[in-house]
Amino acid sequence: MRTSGVNKIDFELAPDPELVAEGWERRFMADPVRARESVELYESLGYEVLTEPVKPVELPEACTDCRVVVYFSFVNVYTRKVTTQPGFKLDADERR
């Protein structure tokens, strides 16, 4: 977390380590409308896309007032390249 400007705090959420281990890359946090637009764009570019709710514990302690709003209003957008190895098939449970 870093401060930039008056009363503005910029931070990057750490990606979910389990998703990273599965090959997912955290792209950004977005409201559901922007997330849907991004999902369509990334899928059109050949990516698998996963949206996960932002958990209050993922936010820095300095964000106490915004935790509830973020929890109910934003999602994390993750992507990964679709695997096209011979004999490899991704079933619905693995796609989430």
C-alpha positions, 0 to 999 in steps of 0.5 A: 500500500502506498499513499499518493496525494491528499487522503488517497490510498493506492493498493494492490490486492494480493492474488489468491495463492491457490488460484495462482498455483492453478495457473490463474493471473489476477488482473484487477478488481471491478464492479460487476458491470465492468467485470462482465465486459472484461470477461467478454473481452478476455474470452474473445481473446482466447482466455479462460476467465474467473471472477471471485468476490473480494474478501474483506480480509484481502483489503488493507487494514487502512480500508476499514470503512470500505470493506463492506462496500467492496465485499458486496460490490466488487469482484476480482477478475482472473484469467489464464490461457486455455490449455490446448495440449493433446489429450487434455480436456478441462471439465466443468468443475475445473473451469469453475 
